[in-house]
Amino acid sequence: MGNLITEYRCELVANPHSHGSGRYGIRVMLTNDISTVFPYLNAVLDGTWYDHENSIFIGMVRRYRCAFRPHEIQVAANADPTTMPLIVSEVVSQVNQVWEERDGIEPSFTERKLPPVYHIFRLLPRTNCKQCGYTTCLAFAADLRDDKVLLQQCPPLSRPENKGIRRQIVALFPSGLETGGN
């Protein structure tokens, strides 16, 4: 059947909300549209968010959080830029493997959508304290929504008295939210 992803370019991108943090992401630009694999990825991967109408798929590929669009894959923050070729290779390999095995996979068009950034932001402390490494709570909320940061990275939310607020934020996400044990 052949590989779905055969040609791509990739680049390391600094986290735009946390300059100088040493956190990077990877942007993979694709020559062909890969949106046809999204329902198959949605069927086999855990912790996915899928918006079929807008062709957006987010899920864990191997151990990396990835956001897929028809001609692009973004891999969440990684502290070591030297690992970029290995990470891209693993992600591309997983996508191609699912594509290769698609005849034996029942595609899932079940849509799970991410909550609006503003709904997350409204629950955050909104102090812009910068303790999380972000310049604003809104920037933190945007990356939390896209699973580029863990909820525990907001020190005020790690306080015991904010346990209920943490639960409310986690409840906004249809598949739960990675909280790193908090």
Secondary structure per residue as TSV (DSSP state, phi and psi in degrees):
chain	resnum	aa	ss	phi	psi
A	1	M	-	360.0	-30.4
A	2	G	-	90.7	163.4
A	3	N	-	-80.7	145.4
A	4	L	S	-78.9	-43.4
A	5	I	-	-100.2	113.2
A	6	T	-	-116.8	-31.6
A	7	E	-	-132.9	139.4
A	8	Y	E	-162.4	161.1
A	9	R	E	-121.5	149.2
A	10	C	E	-136.4	155.1
A	11	E	E	-144.9	149.8
A	12	L	E	-85.3	132.7
A	13	V	E	-125.1	132.4
A	14	A	E	-72.0	149.5
A	15	N	-	-64.8	116.0
A	16	P	T	-68.5	-18.1
A	17	H	T	-95.4	-5.0
A	18	S	S	-145.2	62.5
A	19	H	T	-57.9	138.7
A	20	G	T	77.5	7.2
A	21	S	S	-81.8	-13.6
A	22	G	-	80.4	8.6
A	23	R	-	-98.2	131.1
A	24	Y	E	-129.7	158.0
A	25	G	E	-123.8	174.8
A	26	I	E	-124.5	132.4
A	27	R	E	-112.0	123.5
A	28	V	E	-112.0	114.6
A	29	M	E	-94.9	127.9
A	30	L	E	-106.3	146.3
A	31	T	S	-81.8	-23.7
A	32	N	S	-123.9	161.0
A	33	D	-	-75.2	124.1
A	34	I	-	-108.4	10.3
A	35	S	G	-61.8	-20.1
A	36	T	G	-66.7	-19.3
A	37	V	G	-86.9	-13.7
A	38	F	H	-56.8	-45.4
A	39	P	H	-63.5	-29.2
A	40	Y	H	-75.4	-41.8
A	41	L	H	-61.9	-40.0
A	42	N	H	-61.5	-31.7
A	43	A	H	-77.3	-29.9
A	44	V	H	-108.3	-20.5
A	45	L	-	-94.3	152.6
A	46	D	S	-93.5	159.0
A	47	G	S	60.8	43.0
A	48	T	-	-98.0	156.2
A	49	W	E	-128.7	130.1
A	50	Y	E	-135.5	131.6
A	51	D	E	-125.5	92.2
A	52	H	T	-62.9	-42.9
A	53	E	T	-58.7	-39.3
A	54	N	T	-99.5	5.9
A	55	S	T	53.6	54.6
A	56	I	E	-127.3	130.2
A	57	F	E	-134.5	132.4
A	58	I	E	-126.7	132.8
A	59	G	E	-167.5	169.9
A	60	M	E	-88.2	122.6
A	61	V	E	-113.7	116.3
A	62	R	T	57.2	-112.9
A	63	R	T	-116.5	20.5
A	64	Y	E	-116.9	132.9
A	65	R	E	-79.3	125.4
A	66	C	E	-127.7	144.1
A	67	A	E	-113.4	125.2
A	68	F	E	-110.5	137.6
A	69	R	E	-131.4	168.2
A	70	P	T	-51.4	-38.7
A	71	H	T	-121.5	22.8
A	72	E	E	-158.1	145.0
A	73	I	E	-126.0	131.9
A	74	Q	E	-115.4	129.4
A	75	V	E	-104.9	131.6
A	76	A	E	-61.5	168.3
A	77	A	E	-43.8	139.8
A	78	N	E	-141.3	132.9
A	79	A	S	-78.2	-18.4
A	80	D	-	-117.8	100.5
A	81	P	G	-60.0	-23.3
A	82	T	G	-68.7	-14.9
A	83	T	G	-90.3	1.2
A	84	M	H	-53.6	-49.7
A	85	P	H	-59.6	-39.6
A	86	L	H	-66.1	-44.2
A	87	I	H	-62.5	-47.9
A	88	V	H	-60.8	-42.2
A	89	S	H	-60.4	-43.0
A	90	E	H	-65.0	-43.4
A	91	V	H	-65.7	-48.4
A	92	V	H	-60.8	-41.9
A	93	S	H	-61.0	-43.7
A	94	Q	H	-64.4	-44.0
A	95	V	H	-62.4	-45.9
A	96	N	H	-64.2	-35.0
A	97	Q	H	-65.7	-45.0
A	98	V	H	-62.2	-41.1
A	99	W	H	-61.9	-42.7
A	100	E	H	-63.8	-34.5
A	101	E	T	-96.3	8.6
A	102	R	G	-59.4	-28.3
A	103	D	G	-64.1	-24.7
A	104	G	G	-99.6	9.7
A	105	I	S	-116.9	129.9
A	106	E	-	-80.6	112.2
A	107	P	-	-63.8	145.1
A	108	S	-	-113.5	117.7
A	109	F	-	-99.9	11.6
A	110	T	-	-61.6	121.4
A	111	E	-	-93.4	130.0
A	112	R	B	-125.1	117.9
A	113	K	-	-106.2	149.1
A	114	L	-	-73.3	147.3
A	115	P	-	-70.9	153.4
A	116	P	-	-60.8	143.6
A	117	V	H	-55.7	-39.6
A	118	Y	H	-64.1	-34.0
A	119	H	H	-64.0	-38.0
A	120	I	H	-68.7	-47.3
A	121	F	H	-55.8	-41.8
A	122	R	H	-59.6	-28.2
A	123	L	H	-87.7	-18.2
A	124	L	S	-72.1	163.3
A	125	P	-	-60.1	-26.6
A	126	R	-	57.9	36.1
A	127	T	-	-96.1	-13.7
A	128	N	-	52.3	41.7
A	129	C	-	-72.3	-17.6
A	130	K	-	69.4	6.8
A	131	Q	T	-64.8	-22.0
A	132	C	T	-85.5	-9.4
A	133	G	S	99.1	-3.4
A	134	Y	-	-102.2	151.0
A	135	T	S	-75.4	-26.2
A	136	T	S	-140.4	158.1
A	137	C	H	-67.0	-29.9
A	138	L	H	-65.8	-41.1
A	139	A	H	-64.1	-40.7
A	140	F	H	-61.8	-44.1
A	141	A	H	-60.8	-40.4
A	142	A	H	-62.7	-44.9
A	143	D	H	-74.7	-28.7
A	144	L	H	-64.4	-43.7
A	145	R	H	-59.4	-39.9
A	146	D	T	-88.3	8.7
A	147	D	T	60.4	34.7
A	148	K	S	-95.1	-7.1
A	149	V	S	-145.6	150.7
A	150	L	-	-91.7	147.9
A	151	L	G	-55.7	-35.5
A	152	Q	G	-66.0	-11.7
A	153	Q	G	-77.7	-2.4
A	154	C	S	-97.4	98.8
A	155	P	G	-53.6	-41.8
A	156	P	G	-59.5	-33.9
A	157	L	G	-74.8	-14.8
A	158	S	G	-80.4	-9.9
A	159	R	S	-69.9	141.9
A	160	P	G	-54.6	-35.2
A	161	E	G	-69.0	-11.5
A	162	N	G	-103.3	14.4
A	163	K	H	-57.6	-40.4
A	164	G	H	-64.5	-38.5
A	165	I	H	-66.4	-41.6
A	166	R	H	-57.9	-44.0
A	167	R	H	-61.7	-39.6
A	168	Q	H	-63.7	-39.7
A	169	I	H	-66.4	-45.8
A	170	V	H	-59.8	-37.9
A	171	A	H	-66.6	-19.5
A	172	L	T	-67.6	-21.7
A	173	F	S	-97.3	124.1
A	174	P	T	-57.1	-34.9
A	175	S	T	-104.4	16.2
A	176	G	-	84.7	-170.6
A	177	L	-	-147.9	136.8
A	178	E	-	-65.2	120.7
A	179	T	-	-119.2	1.9
A	180	G	T	61.4	29.7
A	181	G	T	94.4	-3.6
A	182	N	-	-86.2	360.0
